[in-house]
Amino acid sequence: MHRIGFVCVIVIQLLSAASEAEEGCEKFAWSLSRERAWFAASEKAAVVAGESLTAVPNAAFNVRLQPASEASFVLPPERKPRSDGGFGGIVRLPALDRAGIYQITVSDEAWIDVVQDDRYARSVGSTGRSDCSALRKSVRLELGPAPFVVQLSAVATPIIVMAIGRAD
């Protein structure tokens, strides 16, 4: 009888911890419900760092990064990585339909730079949570109707999930 009670307590604690982790997903500075749905999709397109996409995906996609020592960037990352290890890379994207505020959201800790017209795009905000299992960080940037490059650096894993969308 004591074993059943002990097992029930463990199950309740595990469910509570999972629920708290999902509650963290509701505490970003802005709503990421669209991105959470995109990230939850079982099928995601795969992109290799350095690729040029023909359209901005209307979904989350996996980016296979390069070891930091092999990664190349259009401009040096604005923030120097804390170590020489890790992964990084770029994804080239076509011109947007219209200028505005766009957000780039990633699944893991990463430094995100966006280069447009040979200069860094202006960030207008960022939000991050370590207590959300699906999403880690989202950055909002002011982008014009021109091609742009997303640069990811200081990533601990070789694959990161990313989504790009117009800010609501």
C-alpha positions as CSV (number, residue, x, y, z in Angstrom):
1,M,0.0,0.0,0.0
2,H,2.9,2.4,0.8
3,R,4.4,1.7,-2.6
4,I,1.2,2.7,-4.4
5,G,1.1,6.0,-2.4
6,F,4.8,6.6,-3.1
7,V,4.2,6.0,-6.9
8,C,1.2,8.3,-6.9
9,V,3.3,11.1,-5.2
10,I,6.1,10.7,-7.8
11,V,3.6,10.8,-10.7
12,I,1.9,13.9,-9.3
13,Q,5.3,15.6,-8.9
14,L,6.3,14.7,-12.5
15,L,3.0,16.0,-13.9
16,S,3.3,19.2,-11.8
17,A,6.9,19.8,-13.1
18,A,5.7,19.3,-16.7
19,S,2.8,21.7,-16.1
20,E,5.1,24.3,-14.6
21,A,7.5,24.0,-17.7
22,E,4.5,24.6,-20.0
23,E,3.4,27.5,-17.8
24,G,6.8,29.1,-18.6
25,C,5.7,29.1,-22.3
26,E,3.0,31.5,-21.4
27,K,5.3,34.0,-19.7
28,F,7.3,35.4,-22.7
29,A,7.1,39.1,-23.1
30,W,4.7,38.6,-26.1
31,S,2.5,35.7,-27.2
32,L,4.3,32.9,-29.0
33,S,1.2,30.7,-29.4
34,R,1.6,30.6,-33.2
35,E,5.2,29.5,-32.8
36,R,4.4,26.9,-30.2
37,A,1.9,25.4,-32.6
38,W,4.5,25.5,-35.4
39,F,7.2,24.0,-33.2
40,A,4.8,21.2,-32.1
41,A,4.4,20.0,-35.7
42,S,5.9,16.5,-36.1
43,E,7.1,17.2,-39.7
44,K,9.5,20.1,-40.1
45,A,11.5,21.1,-43.2
46,A,15.3,20.7,-42.8
47,V,17.7,23.4,-43.8
48,V,21.5,23.2,-43.9
49,A,23.4,26.3,-42.7
50,G,24.4,28.4,-45.7
51,E,21.3,27.6,-47.7
52,S,19.3,30.2,-49.5
53,L,15.5,29.7,-49.1
54,T,13.1,30.7,-51.9
55,A,10.4,31.8,-49.5
56,V,10.1,32.6,-45.8
57,P,8.5,29.4,-44.3
58,N,5.1,29.7,-42.7
59,A,6.2,27.1,-40.2
60,A,9.0,26.1,-37.9
61,F,12.0,24.4,-39.6
62,N,15.2,22.6,-38.5
63,V,18.5,24.2,-39.2
64,R,21.6,22.0,-39.3
65,L,24.4,24.2,-38.0
66,Q,28.2,23.9,-38.5
67,P,30.8,23.6,-35.8
68,A,31.7,27.2,-34.7
69,S,35.2,26.9,-36.1
70,E,33.7,26.2,-39.6
71,A,30.7,28.6,-39.6
72,S,30.9,31.6,-41.8
73,F,28.9,34.8,-41.4
74,V,28.0,37.8,-43.5
75,L,29.1,40.1,-40.6
76,P,30.8,38.9,-37.5
77,P,28.3,38.1,-34.7
78,E,27.6,41.2,-32.7
79,R,28.2,39.2,-29.5
80,K,31.4,37.2,-29.2
81,P,30.7,33.6,-28.1
82,R,31.8,32.8,-24.6
83,S,33.8,29.8,-25.9
84,D,35.2,28.5,-29.2
85,G,33.0,25.5,-29.1
86,G,29.4,25.2,-30.1
87,F,27.7,25.6,-33.5
88,G,26.6,28.4,-35.8
89,G,25.6,29.3,-39.4
90,I,23.5,31.4,-41.6
91,V,20.2,31.1,-43.5
92,R,19.6,33.4,-46.5
93,L,16.0,34.5,-47.0
94,P,14.2,36.3,-49.8
95,A,12.7,39.8,-49.7
96,L,9.7,40.1,-47.4
97,D,6.3,41.2,-48.8
98,R,6.3,44.3,-46.7
99,A,8.4,46.2,-44.2
100,G,7.5,45.8,-40.5
101,I,8.3,44.2,-37.2
102,Y,9.1,40.5,-37.6
103,Q,10.1,37.9,-34.9
104,I,12.6,35.1,-35.1
105,T,12.0,32.4,-32.5
106,V,14.4,29.5,-31.7
107,S,14.2,26.3,-29.7
108,D,17.5,26.6,-27.9
109,E,19.9,29.2,-26.5
110,A,21.5,31.1,-29.4
111,W,22.7,34.5,-30.4
112,I,20.6,35.8,-33.3
113,D,21.8,38.5,-35.7
114,V,19.9,39.5,-38.8
115,V,21.8,41.2,-41.6
116,Q,19.8,43.2,-44.2
117,D,21.3,45.7,-46.7
118,D,24.8,44.9,-45.5
119,R,24.1,46.0,-41.9
120,Y,22.6,44.6,-38.7
121,A,18.8,44.9,-38.6
122,R,17.6,46.9,-35.6
123,S,16.3,44.8,-32.8
124,V,13.2,46.2,-31.1
125,G,13.0,43.6,-28.3
126,S,13.8,40.1,-27.2
127,T,12.3,37.6,-24.8
128,G,13.6,34.3,-23.4
129,R,12.6,31.6,-21.0
130,S,14.5,28.6,-19.7
131,D,11.3,27.1,-18.3
132,C,9.6,26.4,-21.6
133,S,10.5,23.1,-23.1
134,A,9.7,24.0,-26.8
135,L,10.9,27.6,-27.1
136,R,13.9,29.4,-25.7
137,K,14.1,32.8,-27.3
138,S,12.4,35.2,-29.6
139,V,13.8,38.4,-31.0
140,R,11.8,41.2,-32.8
141,L,13.4,43.2,-35.5
142,E,12.5,45.9,-37.8
143,L,12.9,44.6,-41.4
144,G,12.4,46.2,-44.8
145,P,11.2,44.6,-48.0
146,A,14.6,43.3,-49.0
147,P,16.5,39.9,-48.8
148,F,18.0,39.2,-45.3
149,V,20.3,36.7,-43.6
150,V,19.6,35.1,-40.2
151,Q,22.9,34.4,-38.4
152,L,22.9,32.0,-35.5
153,S,25.9,31.6,-33.2
154,A,26.8,30.3,-29.7
155,V,24.4,27.4,-30.1
156,A,25.1,24.3,-28.0
157,T,23.5,21.7,-30.3
158,P,24.1,21.0,-34.1
159,I,20.4,21.4,-34.9
160,I,18.1,24.2,-33.8
161,V,14.4,24.8,-34.6
162,M,13.6,28.2,-35.9
163,A,10.5,30.1,-37.0
164,I,10.1,33.6,-38.6
165,G,6.9,35.5,-38.6
166,R,5.4,38.9,-38.7
167,A,4.9,40.2,-35.2
168,D,1.2,40.5,-34.2
